[in-house]
């Protein structure tokens, strides 16, 4: 039973027993792997109790990665302890809420006491972050704004701060925000910082110097920059097919599979499903509202770049799943007021994730790809697209894209402009 079969078993698991059966019956070496699985027949909630009520409150800016808070965690070490001990096995679980660029700017406004652009939802959410002491991070904000950085230049700290003053100011405000005395705020004693502004500046400087002024940081950002460019290339093809093809949504989907195989060089399961919903609804998804046939093309490339970063958001959440944190397992959340981004994040019901230090994270949805396409009566030859020949072809295309992604994207973008007009 290979890793694909393990993933399928996890996707079908309804109870802890199902997970254990899949894990123990695998002939794939599971040592070093961890799994987090959302279960229907399981009553233990893993989310922070003070966050659950806001997640269930309806229209909230907090977005969980998994479709349910009833999560089961496992790895070989936990299983060995479970079978060798009659007592419950306890382990720490960590979490963090990623803020996007908009929320970073809202927090900056909050720190500057500029509430003019903060509606009740945003202001109340910011207040919740302080009162409930929710853990948050600004990794996605930094990733999204790395697009403004020219990594071919060698920066020293002062040069970077001079050229990217807005980013530096936001990071200083985020550090100050993180230090606000929660008890004083809850007792209506106003905003009291536990660090000085100079200390916040030092922390922001340290972060920038480590991320943007050294080779290690450049390599990290290049990885996500290429992923974002691949997403943009994918989006361009999806839109071109939608505007150019007069076929049904099912046949458009086949064309998009071919496009992934021959142009993108990667199978994107999450994105292919969003694309199919787009084909069906014909531009009713909020995130694509501004892109219409015979519509404006000024600024379209930048808009597609921004949407591509939205598509990177769940991939960033998956990336940080496997990093070392205070807990043994890590749960990612997202915070955004962007309706289109929230729509994208909520369209894929993540059921399980399997990962190790070297592989993954590999995510499966509550409804597997085969079942999804069959339920939609889409005749996709998955045996062909996942044959050794197709896998090799995508790998070759991906290698070429790493060298020529910008020129390939520009050529395909021109095709999209022709299709739109």
Residue pairs with C-beta under 8 A, 6 or more apart in sequence:
1 9
1 25
1 26
1 27
1 28
2 27
2 28
3 28
3 354
3 359
3 362
5 26
5 28
6 22
6 23
6 26
6 28
6 30
6 354
7 352
7 354
7 362
7 364
8 364
8 368
9 18
9 19
9 21
9 22
9 26
10 19
10 22
10 35
10 37
10 351
10 352
10 354
10 364
11 351
11 352
11 364
11 365
11 366
11 368
12 18
13 19
13 22
13 37
13 39
13 72
13 352
14 39
14 40
14 41
15 39
15 41
15 42
16 39
16 42
16 72
19 35
19 37
19 39
19 72
19 74
20 74
20 79
23 30
23 35
23 74
23 79
24 79
30 76
31 76
32 76
32 356
32 357
32 358
33 75
33 76
33 354
33 355
33 356
33 359
33 360
34 73
34 74
34 75
34 322
34 329
34 354
34 355
34 356
35 73
35 74
35 75
35 352
35 353
35 354
35 355
36 66
36 71
36 72
36 73
36 321
36 329
36 331
36 352
36 353
37 71
37 72
37 74
37 351
37 352
38 66
38 67
38 68
38 70
38 71
38 72
38 350
38 351
38 352
38 366
39 68
39 70
39 71
39 72
40 68
40 70
42 70
42 71
42 72
43 70
44 70
44 71
44 72
45 52
45 69
45 70
45 71
46 69
46 70
46 71
46 73
46 93
46 331
47 55
47 64
47 69
47 95
47 331
48 95
48 134
50 132
50 134
51 62
51 132
51 134
51 333
52 69
54 60
54 62
54 128
55 62
55 64
55 69
59 121
61 103
61 121
61 122
61 125
61 335
61 336
61 337
61 342
62 97
62 125
62 333
62 334
62 335
63 333
63 334
63 335
63 336
63 342
63 345
63 346
64 331
64 333
65 314
65 317
65 318
65 321
65 331
65 332
65 333
65 334
65 350
66 331
66 350
66 351
67 349
67 350
67 351
67 366
71 331
73 91
73 93
73 328
73 329
78 89
78 91
81 89
82 89
91 327
91 328
91 329
92 326
92 327
92 328
93 327
93 328
93 329
93 330
93 331
94 135
94 325
94 326
94 327
94 329
94 330
94 331
95 135
95 327
95 330
95 331
95 332
95 333
96 135
96 136
96 137
96 320
96 325
96 330
96 332
96 333
97 129
97 134
97 135
97 136
97 137
97 333
97 334
97 335
98 136
98 137
98 138
98 139
98 140
98 141
98 313
98 316
98 317
98 320
98 332
98 333
98 334
98 335
99 107
99 136
99 137
99 138
99 140
99 141
99 174
99 335
99 336
100 140
100 141
100 144
100 313
100 334
100 335
100 336
100 338
100 341
101 141
101 144
101 145
102 336
102 337
102 338
103 122
103 125
103 141
103 335
103 336
103 337
104 138
104 141
104 170
104 173
104 174
105 170
106 117
106 118
106 122
106 126
106 337
107 126
107 170
107 173
107 174
107 177
108 169
108 170
108 173
108 174
109 115
109 116
109 117
109 118
110 118
110 123
110 126
110 173
110 177
111 173
111 176
111 177
112 173
115 123
118 126
121 337
122 337
125 335
125 337
127 185
128 134
129 136
129 177
130 177
130 180
130 182
130 185
131 182
131 185
131 186
133 182
136 178
136 335
138 171
138 174
139 316
139 320
140 313
140 316
140 334
141 170
141 174
142 167
142 211
143 221
143 224
143 309
143 312
143 316
144 309
144 312
145 164
145 167
146 212
146 221
146 224
146 225
147 225
147 228
147 305
147 309
148 164
148 167
149 155
149 160
149 164
149 212
149 221
151 218
151 221
151 222
155 163
155 212
155 213
156 213
157 205
157 208
157 209
157 213
160 168
160 208
160 212
160 213
161 168
161 205
161 208
167 208
168 204
168 208
171 204
171 207
171 208
172 197
172 200
172 201
172 204
173 200
174 204
175 195
175 199
175 200
175 203
175 204
176 193
176 195
176 197
176 200
179 193
179 194
179 195
179 200
180 191
180 192
180 193
180 194
181 189
181 192
181 193
181 194
184 190
184 191
184 192
185 191
185 192
195 203
210 216
210 217
211 217
211 220
211 221
212 218
224 312
224 316
226 402
226 405
227 312
227 315
228 305
228 308
228 309
228 312
229 308
229 405
229 406
229 409
230 264
230 265
230 266
230 401
230 405
231 268
231 271
231 308
231 309
231 311
231 312
232 304
232 305
232 307
232 308
232 409
233 263
233 264
233 401
233 405
233 408
233 409
233 412
234 259
234 260
234 264
234 268
234 271
234 311
235 304
235 307
235 308
235 311
236 304
236 409
236 412
236 413
236 415
236 416
237 256
237 259
237 260
237 263
237 264
237 412
238 256
238 259
238 271
238 275
238 278
239 288
239 291
239 304
239 416
239 419
239 420
240 412
240 415
240 416
240 419
241 252
241 255
241 256
241 259
242 252
242 278
242 279
242 282
242 283
243 293
243 416
243 419
243 420
244 419
245 251
245 252
245 255
247 255
249 276
249 279
249 280
250 376
250 377
250 378
250 379
252 279
253 272
253 275
253 276
253 279
253 378
253 380
254 378
254 379
254 380
256 272
256 275
257 272
257 380
257 385
260 266
260 267
260 268
260 272
260 394
261 267
261 385
261 390
261 393
261 394
261 397
262 393
262 397
263 397
263 408
263 412
264 394
264 397
264 401
265 394
265 395
265 396
265 397
265 398
265 399
265 400
265 401
266 394
266 398
267 385
267 386
267 394
269 365
269 369
270 314
270 348
270 363
270 365
271 311
273 347
273 348
273 365
273 372
274 285
274 344
274 347
274 348
276 376
276 378
277 285
277 347
278 285
278 288
283 289
283 291
283 292
285 340
285 343
286 339
286 340
286 343
287 307
287 310
287 340
287 341
287 343
287 344
288 307
288 340
289 340
290 296
290 303
291 300
291 303
291 420
292 420
293 420
294 420
294 421
295 420
297 417
297 420
297 421
300 417
300 420
301 413
304 413
307 340
310 338
310 340
310 341
310 344
311 344
313 334
313 336
313 341
313 344
313 345
314 344
314 345
314 348
317 332
317 334
318 332
318 353
318 361
318 363
319 361
320 330
320 332
321 330
321 332
321 353
321 355
321 361
322 330
322 355
322 356
322 357
322 360
322 361
323 330
334 345
336 342
336 345
348 365
349 365
349 366
349 367
350 363
350 364
350 365
350 366
351 364
351 365
351 366
352 363
352 364
353 360
353 361
353 362
353 363
353 364
354 360
354 361
354 362
355 361
355 362
365 372
367 375
369 382
370 382
373 380
373 382
384 390
401 408
